[in-house]
């Protein structure tokens, strides 16, 4: 009897301390063109990924479903399960169901040489369209002949009584928790995302995954504060009277990921990353940053500020630099040294004056990729000290001149720094004589 009690206690202790099954990591390949950078990203991240979810076709506003050229060989070489994703335009208020089903059959036939692990439908429709969407999925699933069906889902659907019926049809679903609700809330809120996930878990009895962001978007609003456009996949101008660059910072995303791993909602089985970063994707994290977030090792780097001579005589460019190995968030405020009265900001930064203090402030701080720099403004200052170090022209101001002038490693105009302190270099400052070599 005592032995039996001991065994039961031991089993209970093991159960209490058992870790949850690690969440699987999938990634969306959303790029329309298979560039060398995309192929390299697939190879570089293959060890992290359980399955690839590849955008294969997207409907237009007329209901047509054109496909995209896909590198099937690259996907096969990865050795990972492949899900075909078909995106339906969320603005489609009506469709010819039979025609759409036939178009999907055609797209699937074009992927016949790939051992598909599933088909996913991405349809960001209005909540009022959920009954029609459920009817469509009910007609689609029998045509798949046992191929698992997945769908994406929106948090806004949680308010609908039709959601339960919809989620009972596919084999699994993917809840998107990155959304543009308001400029002040940004692109991703970990607390709100967790709230949505817990609510979603009560509405489905099927396995589901969470889509987490690796990207930024340029979002614009019209004069009435209504959303006008979202640009997430290219750098371009967007319509609207007010636009901002919104980024998903790595630290909050990693925080939610750790929280979900330690305490997953019921039925949550994995993460799907939107989207696979590449070296050429300027709106997404770098591959190394994404890797470290998944592994839980990401630590944000410090972004430094440099003042460099501009193309206009007497002006300094204000430049943010990330010399680290991973991406980092640019600072909200860049303070300018005393004596720098004239200034202005660019690339999301604007001039702010508070008494004698002058700074450049950003209303939408963005990620700065590893080993990159970004010009955020210009300034004109009363006192200037220029020098070369490792052949890089930088600026030093009054607060640092004592150390700089006696540092033998610095040179100015090809002379030791102490021989030309407080003098201009390279003819940048009119009226100040240039030092001459002995």
N, C-alpha and C positions, 0 to 999 in steps of 0.2 A: 504493500500500500504506500509506504513512504517512497519507494522507488518510483511508483507511478506519479505521485505528487511532484517529486523532483523533476521528472521528465516533462510534465505539463508546464511547470514553472520555467524550465529551460526553453521550451518551445515558445512560450509567451515572451520571454526576454529577447529571443532571437527575432521574433516578429516585430517587437517594438523598435528594435534597432536596425531592422532591415532597411536598406536604401531602396528608393524607388528605381524602377527600371529607367535607365538613361533615355532621354527623349531623342528620337531619331531626327536627323537634320536633312531636309530636302532643300532644293534651291530651284527657283524659277529661272529659266533661260528665256528672257523676254526680248532679246535683241532680234531685229528683223534681218540682219545681215551677219553671216558667219565670217568675221574678220580674223586675222591672225591673233589679235589680242583676245578675242573670245575663245578661240581654240586653246590658247595658252592658259587662260583662266580655268577652263575645264580640266586640263591636265594638272594644274597647280593645286586645285582644291578637291580633286577626286577622292583623296583620303578622308576628307571631312564629311562627304555627302553620302546619304543613303540612296537617294533617287533624284533624277533630274525631271523637272516638270517643264516641258518645252512648248512655247507658244508656236502652234503650227498653222493657225488660221484665225482671222478676225473678220467679223461681219462689218459691213459698212451701213450707212444710214438707209440704204435702199434694200437691205436684206440679203445682199450677195455675200458670199463667204470665200473670198480669195485666200489661197494659202501662201506660205512663205518658203523660200528655198532653205532647206535644212541640211546640214552636213551629217548625214546618217552615219558615215564612216567614223567620224569623231565620236559620236554618241556610242556606237558599238565598241570602239576601242576603250571607252571609259569603263565598260563592264558593269555599269550601274543600271538598276531598273529605270525605265523611261515611261513617263506619262505624257500623252498627247494632250495639250491644253487648247481648247477652242474658245475664243473670246467673242461674246455676243455684245453688240453695242447696247449700252445701258439705256440709251435714248429711244430704242426701238419700242414704240408703244403697241405696235401690232406686228404680227408676222404670219406668213403662210407656213403653218406647222409642217405639213407634208413636204413642202419644198425644202425647208430647213433641215429636216431629217435626212432627205436625200443628199443634200449638200454635205452633211456630216459623214454620211456613208462614203462619199467620194473622197473626202479628205483622209479618212481612215484607210481607204484603198491605196492612197499614195504613200502610206507609211507601212505597207504590208511587209517590207523587208526588215522591219524592226520588231523585236519581241516586246510589244507593248505590255506594260504592267497595269495600265489603266487609262481611262479617258476622263479629263476634267473639263467641266463647263464653267466658264467665268462670265457671269451675267450680273452686273451691278445695277439691278433694276430698282425702280421705285417700289415701296412696300405694297402699293395697290396692285402691282403686277404679280404678286406671289401666287395667287390661284392659277393664273394662266401659265406661270413658270412650272408649277407642280404638275399641271396637265401635260406640258411638253416633256418633262423628265419622265413621267409615267409612260409616255409613248416611246421615248428614246431607249430606256433601259432594256426592254426585250430585244431590241435590235443589236445589242452589244454581245449577245451570245456568251454571257458569263464574264465578259471583260469588266473589271471593277469600275464603278462610276463614282466620281468625286465632283463636288461643286464648291465654289467659293461662296462665302456668306458675309453679310454686312451687319454691324452692330445695330443699325437702324431697324433691322427686321425683328429685333427682340420685342418690339411693341406690338407685333402682329400675332393674332391667334392662328394665322395660317402657317406660321413657321414650323410648328410641330409636324404638320402633315407633309410639308415640303421636305424636312430633314429625314423623314421616314423612308424616302425613296432611294437616295444614293447610298452607296456603301460607306462613304465617309464624306466629311466636309472640311473646309479650311476657313476659319474665321479671320477676317482681315481687321487688325486693330490699329492700323496706321490710317489716319483720316484727317482731313482738313475741316475742322469745325469752326475755328475762329483764329484770326491772326495771333492773338495772345496765347493760344493754347498750343500753337506749333503743329508739328506733323505727328508727334507721338507723345503720349502721356502714359507712363507706366502704371500709375494708380488707376486711371480710367480703363486702361487695357485689362488689368486684372479684374476689375469690376465686371466688364463685359464678358470675360472668359468664364467667370463663376456663374453669371446669369445664363450664358449659353449652355453650360454643362447641364443645367436643369431642364433644357428643352430638347435634348437629343439623347437617344439611347445607343447611338452609333459612335464609333471612334471618330475623333476630330483632331485637327491640327490648328496651329496658330500661325498666321503669316506675320513675320516681323520685318521691319524695313532696314535697308542698307543704303538708302538713297536720300536725296533732297529734291525739292520741287520749287519752282517759281509759281506763285499763286497770285492771282489778281482778282480784285473786286470792283464792281461798278460803283456809280455815284450813290446808289441806295444801300451799299454794303452787301449786295448779293454776289455770290461767287460767279466770276466771269470766265475764268480759265485756269487750268492746272497744267503746267508743263513739267514733266518728270523725266523725260527720256532724251532731251536735247537742249542745248543752249540756244535760246531764241527769244525774240520779243513776244510778249503776251499782251492781249488787249486788256482794257480796264483802266480806271483812273487811279487805282491804288494797287501796287504789286509788291510782293515781298518774297525773299528767298527763305524757305523753311527747310531745316535739316533735321534728320533723326540723329541725335548725338549718340555715340557708341555706349557711353557709361549708363544712361537710363535703360537702354535696350538690354545690356548685359545684366543690369540689376533685375529686370523682370525675368530674364532667362534663368537666372540663379534661383529666383523665387519660385518659378514654375517647376524647376527640377526638384527643389526641396519639398514643395507642397503642390503637386499638380492637381488641377480640377479633375473630377471624374470624367473618364473617357478620353482625356487628352493623351495623345500618343506621340506627338512630334511637333517640329517646327518646320515651316517652309519659308525660306528667305526670299524676299523680293528686293532686289534681284541679284543674280550672280554678278559681282563686281568685276570689272576688267580694268586694265591699265589705261584704256582710252576713254572710259566712262567718267566724265568730269562731275557728274551728279551723284555718283555712288562712292562708298568708302573704298579705300585701297584694299587689295586682297589680304595684306598682312593685318590690317586693322580688323577685318571681318574674321580672319582666322583666330586672332587673339580674343575677340569677343566670344566666339563659340567655345574656345578652350577655357575661358574665364580668366585669362591672363592680361587683359587689356589694362594699361595704365596710361592715362592721358599725359601727353607731352606739354612742355611749356612753350608757348608761342612768344618769340622775342620781337622787339620793335627796332628797326634800323632806319636811320635818316641818311638818305643818299642824295647827292647832287642831281637835280633834275635837268631837263633840257633847256630850261629858262634860267638865265644867269641870276644868281641870288636866291633861288628857290631850292627847297629840299623835298624830295619825295619821301612820304611816310610809308614804310614797307613792313608788313608782317611776315615773319619767317618761321617755318617749322623745320628745324634741323633734326628732328627725331625720326624714329623708325615706323611710327604709326601716326594716324591722323589725329588732329586736335582741334578743339573748338577755338575759333578766333575770339579775342576778348571783346566784351561789351563796350569797353571804353579804352581809348588810347590817349593817355595824358601827354601833352606836349610840354617841353621844357620851358622854364621861365624865359621871357624875352622873345618868345615866338608868338607875336600878336596876330599876324596875318596867316590865315590857313583856311582850308576847305577840305571836305571829304568826298570820296568817290567809292564805288563798289559797295554801296549799302551803308557807308559812314557819312555822318553830317557833323558840321561844326557846332560845338556847344560852348558857351561862355558862362562861367559862374564867378563873378567878380573878376579877379585878376587871373583866374585859372582858365586855361584854354584846352579843350580836348576834342577828340573825334569820337562820336558815339554811334553805335549801330543798333538799329531796332530789330534786326534779324541776323544775329551772328551766325556765321557759316563755318563748316569744317574747312580746315586747311590741311591739305594732304601732306604726307611725309615728304620731306626734302623739296618743298615748294615754297614759293613766296607770293604775296599778293599786295599790290599797291592799293592803299586805302585813303590816300590824300596827299596834300602838299602843305608846306609851311614856309614862312620866311622869318628868320630869326635875327636878333640884333648882334649876337656874338657867335662866331663860328670858328671851329677848329677842325681842320681836315687833315687826314693822314692816310698813309697807305699801310695796310697790314696784309701780308700775303697777297699783295697786288690788288686788294679789294678796297675801293674808296668808300669810306664811311665818315660819319660826322661825330664829333664829340663836343660837348657843350661845357660851360663854365664850371659846373659842378664836378667835372672829371678832369679838368685841365692839369691839375697838379700831378696826378698819376701818369697821365699821358705824356706830359712834357719831359718826364724823367725816365720814361721807359725806353731803354735802348733798342728794343725790338721794333719800335714804331719808326717809320720814316715818313717824311713829308716832302713832296717835290724832289725825291731822290736824296734828301738830306736827313740826318738824324733829327728826330722830332723836336728835341730841345732847341735846335737852331732855327726853327721856323714857327714856333708857337705863336698863335694869334696872327698869323699871316695867311693870305689866301694862296690857293694852289691852282695851277693850270689856267690862270687867268679867269677864274670863276667870279671873282669879286672885283669889279671895276674900281680903280683908284687905289688899290693896295699893291705896292710893289712886290714883285716876285723875288724870292731868295735866289741867290746865285751860288753856284758851286765854287769852292776854292781850288 
